[in-house]
Every structure is written in C-alpha cells, then in structure tokens.
C-alpha cells in the first residue's frame, strides 16, 4: 500500500532512515481502516474462510487500546475514510470480480493474495471504539491528507501502514504499524518513527521535491494510465550515488539503484522547481496530464482545514462528519458502496444484496429524504447499485419510490434530532422503531420481539427477516437456522459448549453453511445501517458478541449429523437465560405464515 518500494527503502537503506522511539504520554492519530486490517489479520491471523471471528476481534481491540490508553497514557484518535467515489465504474467492478476469484481460492482451502475482509468487521470495530470511549470520525473521500492535517493540529504522531504518510510534512512523524510493539509492555510502546526531513537530508531533497513520489510511484492513488517506465529507463543510464555517499570497491560490482532510489537521487541533483521536473517528465512521457499532476502534488503540500474534525474528536467523536453521505445517487457522481460481501456462492444462486433488498430500499428512501429535504419534488428517484451475479459484479439502476406519508411521520427533515423536545422525540423514535420492525417483520405484530432485551431486539427481527427471505429454501435448512441461533446464544452469553459440539474439529467447514451465515451478516449489516440513519431508535446489538464463524461451522456440523434436531435448550445450555433466548429465537425463525 502506498508508494512502491518506499517501505523497503526506509527499513533497509544503508543509511538509517528510522529512529527508535519509546512511545508514552503522547497523542497518536490512527488510520482506522489499517488498524482494523492489522488487528484482524496480523493479530488474530484469521483467513476469513468461515465468515469472521468477531468476538476475538472485539477482545483484541480492547487489549490494544487498554495498553495504549491505560498503560502508556497515549491519547488516541481514530480516523476512517468513507468509501471513495469511483469515476470509472468498470474499473471498480473489475476489481470486485478479481476479489471474488481470490476469495474462492481461500474458501476452497488454497492460498490467495486477497484476504476476505470480515463482512461486519468495521461495524464491530467502531462499536468497540464507542464502548471504550475512543474518539473517531469518518471523513469523506481519501482521508490521508485530512489525517495528516489532524495530526499536525493536535501535535500527534500518525500510526498507519500506508507509506503515503511519509510524503506529508508531519510535525511529530509517522509510525509504521509493522514496527509498533504494543503487546506485553509496561508503560511504553516500542516503535520506530519516520521523519520526512531525514529522507530529504539523505538525498539532499528540497522540501517540495518529495511530493513527486506520489504521482509517479503510487499506481493506486497516483496518476492513472500514465506509463512512467521510459522515465526510469532514462534515469537508470549511469545513475550516480547521492553526493553525500561514495561507492565502495569496483563500481561495476555494485548493484544499481532501484527505481525509487534512482528517482530520489535525480530529484536531489536536479530539482529546482516543479516546472523543471515536469519538463523532464514531458520528454519521456507521452501526453502527460500536467494539470492532474499538479493537483496531485498540491494534496501533499497544502493540507485542508480540519477544524471541524478536530473539534468533533475533542468532543468525543463517534460520528460521520459532514452529514450522512452513504447514498449512491445518479449524477453526483455515483458512489459505489462496498456493502456487498464476497460470498463463495454458486452461479445460479441469488445474491446477498437481493436477500436484504427491502432493507436497502427503506435506506434509500430515508437517505433521499434527508439529502433533498423540502426541495424534493419527485416521487421516484434512480440510484446506482452494484450486485453479485455469480462470478460477476454488475452495476444497475434501481428506481426508489418515496412513501411521502410514511417519511413525514418519521420527521426526517429534522437536521438535529437532539434539538426536539424530549417527549416529542420519544414519539418520533417510537415511530421510527415501528418503521424498522415493519420493514423486517413485513407488517407482522412486533410483539414477537418484545420478550428480548433492548440489545437483542434488532437481532431477533433480522433473524426473522433472514430466515424467511430466501427464494432458495435449500439455503435455509433447519440445520443452518439452528446452528446460527446456537452460535448467537453461545457467544452472546459466553456459555460453555456441550461436549458433542466441543469435540467437533475447528476445521469443520461447509460452503452452504458459509453462504447462509454470510447472508445473515449482510442482512444484519444493512439493518444496522438503517437503524443508524434513523438516529438509532433501537439499541445497537453487541455484534462483536454474536457470531463466530468457526463455532457456527461446528454447530452446523452437529445439527446436520445428529438425529435429534428437536434437542431441547436445557441439554445444549447450562445457562437458563441462554436457553430461554435459544427457544425464543427458534420460535421467531419458525414459519409463522
């Protein structure tokens, strides 16, 4: 991730480019998406084959921040960037298709360069941050420049994996996540810090020269469809060492510098101003998009105003800054949200997206009303959505019809719900809660969820929705439903497993079971999103305590192989509360038509 070869250079260069640091009593700005990836794949080492280990993710997140905040007195701020707008839809869909193939290899027991991201991992992570009172914000678009500006504003370090942060002029410095040692420490975390000035001094770079690394060497976020190979062929012809270094021994025996080092050497010797470099690039690159290049350089030199984000973090964070921007509307340009799970289903099977279509339709209605307010004049709108069709991702148009009377009763035109009188707000929240139940229970009596505590009501409603939504009844066989309900109760109430399930190997795996659990997680994710944009009329379920993919697979194997599908809760659970929840969820999931 980031600038090609820069991580290897700062770690292995013959001149030391990283300083040792014992971190404590400081402020750290953390790239939230990268920390989630690190905690899940590097600390838990889960390959994602079974659908996710969310209880473990919640526990390791607790340990991480307990160490930083509790033991080392480090003030932590977490920054997420919301999904980036893609102008090239076909390129986005192509990357999705590539990911499907990689995930299939993982599911089939092979190895893949792609790791299957846990479907609700981000939701669990954010919810855990809220439980721990760790402030976080979500910023629109690519958040690197915003994160850098926040770090400078609060005089903090940046902890991340992305080497793009090496290009920003950070007051405190960049902490590579690969060098961050937080386990089994006392009052200080051992880490390494990178300062841009060290790299500039080593290669004698003027301050602005380093900005050219990003557009030339970052193939993901730099200039797209620009071939810089002729530039490096020109640089490789007799590239000298930096002026403060000398070659040792026979120069013919020396390994030539890599492209990144060649570029740094050249910039150190030849940079006078941007025009001098751009002129050199034009000599070797056809149709160089100069305006786009200068805009890219500007991102790393002129950081944005982040007063609104700093203020939100210092007041506790926990919000989507700049409003709710998750709707993908036509003409804005379209934003393709990444709700869709990578599920190893068969080509003929319906997708998870269609499984939760009515939930999404409700979300689109609410978002359209919130975004357009009183200015909305149409009853129908078109939105751009992406969907799975077997091995393919496709983009298609969806027409959303607004139920004006229902939307008015939800009072969605209110910009700040907290400004409403408390009595009126209770009435509004009851109306919004009824709306969610109406979507999930299809108009049936909501009394079927009243027996559950507040944190389980949404879970119960989603379970009912999932277990009655499929057009393919084979997918929701009795074994899958019982295995999911058992997993929910066993993980939520942390009860001991019965010996029959305990003895089943953790390697137990069934593709059909994985697909069923992925569909439930997809419905759960969309329902939580619907609850969020309605102002949380229902308490958020502790999703980090509800599901373990490995346990679900073992439970599925047990219910598939046992002849006693009617085994009572008393024989499965030693905890009466867990047993009662199991029986209640079974009644909700049963066909009540």
N, C-alpha and C positions, 0 to 999 in steps of 0.2 A: 504494500500500500504506500502511495506517495511517490516520491521521486526515485526513479530507478537507480539502484546501487548505492544510494546515499546512506542507508542504514549500514551496509557493509563497510563503506568508507569510514564513517565516523567511529566504527568499532575496531577496525583492523588496520587503519592507516599507520604508516611508520612513525608519524608524529602524533602524539596523544591529542585527541580532539574531545575527549570526555573527561570531566572532573568527578572525583568521588565526593559523595555528599551523604551526611547523616541527617535525615530529614526529621524535624520536630518543630513545634511552636511556629508553624508557618501556615500559609494559605495555598491550597492546591486546587486548580481548575481541572476537572477530569472530563475527558471525552466520553460521554455516556455509552455510546454505541460500541466503542472499542473496549471499554471496561467490561461490558456485558459479554462480548466475544471472548475476552481473556478469561474471565471468571468461569464461563461455561465450558469452553473447550480446553483451556490450559489447566485450570484447577480441578474441574470435575472430570475432564477427559471423557466426556460422553460423545459418541459419534452420531447421535441423533437418530439411530436406527429404530428405536422403539417409540419415538414421539415426544421425548423430553423428560428430564428429571427435575421437576420444578421445586420440589421440596428441598432437594440438595442445593439448587441454585439459591433459594431463599436463605439457607443456612450459611453458605459460603459468602454471600453478600453481607449478612450480619457480621460474620467474623472479620471480613475485610474492613468495614467501617468501624467496628469496635476497636480494632487495632489502631487505625489512623486517628480517629477522634478521641477514643477513650484512653489509649496508652501513650500516643505520641503527641496529643494536643494539636492536631492538624485540622484546620478548618477546611471542609470540603465543599466545593460547589460542583455540580454536575450539569453538563450542557449536552443536549441532544439536538440534532438537526432533523427536522421533519423531512418527509420524502421529497426528493428533488424533482422539479419539473423536467420532463424529457421532451425536447422538441422533435427528436427523431423516434417516433413510436415504434417503427420497425426494428430499430436497434435495441430498444428496450425489450421487445418481445423476443428477439433473438437471444438475448442474454438469459431470459427466463427459460427458453427451451434448452439452452445449454445446461442450466442448473438442474432441470428435470433429469437429464441423462446422468449427470453426476450423482444425483440423489438415488436414482435407480441402482447404480453400482453399489452404493453404500448399503441400501436395503437388501440387495442380493448377496451381501457378505463380502463384497470386494472393496477395493480402495479407490478413492476419488480425490481429486484436488479440491472439490467443492464439499463444504461441510453443510449439512442440513440444519439451518438455524431453527431452534425450537420455536414453535408457532406462537406461543404466548409468552415467550421468554422476556420480551421487552415489557409486557404488562406486569409480569411478576417482579421484574427488576424495579420498575417505577413504583409499584405498590410497596415494595420493601423499603425503598428510599423514603417514602411517606411515613411508613411505620417508624423508621429510625430518625425522622425529622432532619434528613439530609436534603438541603435545598437543591432543586433542579429546575431548569427551564428548558423549553423546546423552542428553537429558533428556526425561521423559515429558510429553506434552501440549504446551501453548503455552509455549515456553521464554523468552518475553520477560522475565517477572519474575525467572526464575532467572538469566538472563544479566545483568540489571541488578544483582542481588544479588552475583553473582560479581565483576562489575566493581568494585563498592564494596569487596568483601572483599580484593581484591588491588591496590586503588588504581590501577585501569586505566581507559582510555577504552573506549567501545563503538564499533566500526566496523560500520555497517549501513545499509540503505536505509529501514527501517521507521520512520516518524515517531512511532510509539507510544513510542519511547525518549525522545522529548522530554518526555514526561509524568512519567517517573521522576525522582526526585531523585538524580542521579548526581554523585558526588564530583568526578570529573575532567571528565566531559562526554561528549557524543555527537558522533561524527564522521560526517557524511553521506557515504555512499560516492560520491555524484555529484561531490563536491569533493575526493576523495582522489587526489593526483597521486604515483604511485609509479614511473613509467617514466622512465628516463634521469636519475636523481637521484644525487647523491653520497652524503652521509651523513645527509640529512634529507629526509623526505617533506613536500611542501607540501599543506596541507589546511585545513579550517575546522572550528571546534568550536562546538557549541551548548551553552549553559548555561541551564538552566531559570530560574535567577534573573534572567537578562536579560529574558526574556519577562514574568516576574512584575513586574519593575520597570517595564517599559514600560507595562503595562496596570494597574499597581498591584493585582496579584492577591495575596490571601492565599495562603499555601503550599498549602492543600488545595483551593483553588478550581479549579486547572488539571486536577484529576482528572476533572472533569465533561466535558472534551472527548472523552474516550474513549467513554463510553456513548452520547453524543448524536451524535457525528460519525463514528464508525467503524462503517460499515454492515456490515463483515465480522465484527469481533470484539466490537462493541458490543451494545446491546440489539437483538435481532432482532424484526421485525414490529411495531415501535413507530414511529408517524408523528410526527416532531417538526416537521413543516412549520408547524403552527399556532404553535409557539413562535417560529420565525423571522419569521413574519408579524407577530407582536406586537412582536418586537424591532426590526423594520425601520421601525416607525412613529416617526419622529423620533429615530433612534438618534444620540446625541451622540458627539463625539470623546472620547478619554480626557482626563482632567483635565490631564495634562502636555503636551497638544498643542492647537494652535489652528488652526482652519480659515483658509485664506487666500483673499482675494478674495470674490466673491459666493458665498454658501453654496449658492445654487440651482445653480451651475455645478459643484459638487463631486460626484464620483462617490460614490454611497452605499457604505458599507462592505459587504463580503461577509459571508455568514452567520457564518463563523468569527470575523471581526473583531467583528461585532455581539455575538456571544456573549462574547468576551473583554472587550469594553467593559462589557457588562451585569454580568458577574461581578465586574469590578473595582469597580463602583459599588454593587453590591447584595449581594454575598456576605457573610453574617455567620456562617453555619454551614451544614451540609448541609441541615438542615430548612428553612431559608429558601429555598434553591434548589428543593428538592423540592416545596415548597408552590407555588412559581411554576409549575413544570412541570405539576403536577396541574391547575392552572387551564386549561391548554391541551391536555393530552394525556389522552385517554380511557383508563381502565384502566391507568395507569402501573404497571408491575411494580416496586414500591418495593423489595422485598427483593432482587430481581435487580440493581437499580440500585445499591443499597448494596454488594452483593457485588462488583460491577464496580469501584466506587470503591476498595474495600479492596485489590484486587490491586495498585494503583499506590501505595498508602500503606504497606502492611505487607509488606515483601519476605520471601520464605521463607528458611528456614535452608538454607544451601548448603555447609555444612562438608564434607559427603561429596563434593561435586563439586569443591570447591577442592582437597581432599586428593588426589583422583584426578588432577586436572590437574597438580598439582605433582609427582606421581609418574610422569607421562608420559602420562596419559590413555589414549586408544585403546580405550575400552570403552563398552558400553551400560550406563549406570548403572541401578541398581535392577533388575537381572536382565534376562532375555530376555522382552520383552513384545510380540512380534510376532504372536502367535496371535490370531485373531479368534474368540473363543468366544461362544456364545449365553448371554446373561444377565449380562454383566459390567459395562456394556453392550457390544454388539458394536463392534469396531473394524474399520473397512474399510481394509485396507492398500492402498497405491497401487502394487502391483507391475505392474498391468496397463498395457501400452503402448498408446499411441494409434496404432493402425495403420490406414492407409487401405485396408482390405481390402474385397472385395466382400461384399454382404449374405449371400450363400449360403455363404461360406467359413467354416470353423471358426475359432475364436478362438485367440489365442496362449496363453490360460490353459489350454485343453484340451490344447494341444501339450505342456505340461510338467506335466500333471495327476499323473503318478506321482511326480514330484519333490516336488510340493506335498503329496501325500498322506503321503509319508515325513516331510516337515517337520512336518505336523500331528501325526503320531504322536509324534514326538520332543518337540514342544512340550507336548503334553498330558501326557506322562510327566514332563517337567521341572516343569511347573506344578502337577501334582497329587501327584507323588511317591508315597509309600506310601499316601496317603489315597485313591488312585483305586480305585474299586470296580467300574467298568463296563468292558465290553469294547468298547463303541461310544460315540462322542460325536458331537454335532452341532456343526458350525461354520458360520458365516455367511461366504459368499464372494461376490465380485462378478465378473461375467464379461461379456464382449462378446458381443452377438448382433447382427451387422450394425451398424446405426447406433445401437443401444441398449446401455446398461449395465443389467444386471439383478442383483438380489440373490437368492440362492437358498441353500437349506440343503444341506450336504454331510455325510453320515454317514461318520465315520472309524472304522475298525476297528483296534484295537490288537493288534499281534503281540507278546504278552507275552514269549514266549521270546526273540524277537529283541531286544526292548528291554532285557531283563535282561542279555543278553550284551554290550550296549553300555554297561552300567553308567551309565545316565542319571540315576540317583538321586543321584550324587555332586554336591554343591554346588560343590566346588572341585577340579577335576581336578588342579591342581598339588600337592595335598596327598597324592596317591597315590604309592607307591613308584615310582621311575623304571622299573624292569623291568616292573612291573605296568602302568604307564601305556603303555609301548611296546606291550604286548599289547593293551590296550584300544584304542589308536589304530589298530593293525593291523586290529582287528575293525571299527572304525568306517570305516576306509578301504575295507574289503571291502564294507561295507554300501552305501556310496556307489556303488561300481562295480557292485554287484548291481542297484541302482536304475537306473543309467544304461545299463548294458550288458545288462540283462534276463537276468541269470544266466549270460551267456556268459563264457568264460575271460578273466580280466583280463590275461593275457599280451599282449593286443593293444595295451595302453598302456605296457607295460614299457620299450619302446625310447625313450620320451620322457624328457626331464629332468623334475625334480620340478615345476617351474613350468608345464609343459605337459601333465601327466597329466590334470588336470581338463578342460582344453580339449579334449584328444583324446576323452575319454569323452563330453563334451557334444556334440561334433561327431557322434559315432556315434549318440547318442540322437536328436539333431535330424534327421539325415539319414534316419532310419528310423521317425520318429514320425508323419508326416503321413498323414491319411486321404485327402488330395488329392494324388496323385502328381504332378500338373502343377506343383505349387508347388516341388517339389524336383527340378527337371530337372537334367540333368548340368551345364548351364552355371552354374546357381546354386551348386551344390556346389563346382565347380572355382573359380569366382570367389571364394567365401568362403575356401577353403583358400589360394588365391594371396594374398589380402589379408592373412590371418593371418601367413603366412610372410614376405611382403614387409615388413610393418610391424614385426613382431617382430624380424627380423634386420636391418632397415634396409638392405635391398639396393637397388641401382639398378633402375629399371623397364626392361623390354625396350622397344625403340623402338616396337613395334607398340601397346603399351598407353600409353606416354608420349604418343603422338600423338593419342590419343582425347581429345576435348574434356572438360573438367571438368564441363560442363553435361549430359553424358550421363546419362539418367535413365530408369528403367523401374519402374513401380509394382509389378509382380510381384516384381522383384528386391528392392525395398524391403521388401515383406511377408516374403519369405524371410529376409532378414537380421534383420528385427525379431523373427521367431520364434526365430532362433538366439540373439539377445541376451536374449530373455525366458527361454529355457532356461538360458542361461549365468548370468543373474542369480539364478534360483531355485536352481541348483546351488551357487552361491557361498554363498547363504543357508543351504542345507542343510549345507554344509561348516562354516559359521561356528557354527551351533548345536550341532554335534558336537565343537566345540573345535578345529577346523582340523586334522584328521588329514592332509589334503592341503595342500601349499603353495598359497597364493593365486597364481593366474596374474596376470601383469602385464597386466591387462585394458586398461590405458592404452596398451599397445604392440601390441594385437591387431587393432584394427579402425579403418578409416577409411571412412566411408560413400561419400565421393566416389571413392576408389580402388576400392572394391567395385563401384560402378556402372560405372566404366570397364573393370574386368576382366570384368564380366558382359557388357558390350557386345562385348568382344573375343571371349570364348568363344562368344557367341551368333552372331557373324558369321563366325568362322573355320571353315574346313572341316576343320581339323586339330585335333580335340578330343583326340587322343592325343599331342599335342605333349609331348615329354619335359621333365623338370625342368631338364636341362642347358641347354636352349635358352631357358628362362624365367629362370634364376637364375645369376648369376656366382659366387655363394657356394655351395660344396658342402654346407655344413651346412643352409642354407635349402632347397636342392634335395632333400636327403635327408628333411627334415621334410615337404616337399610330397608326396613319394612315399608316405611312411608315413601321412600323414593321408588321402590318397586311398584307400589300402588299408583304413583303418578305416571310412571313409564308405561303401565299396562294400557291396553286399548280400551278407552272409555267411551267409544262411539256407540 
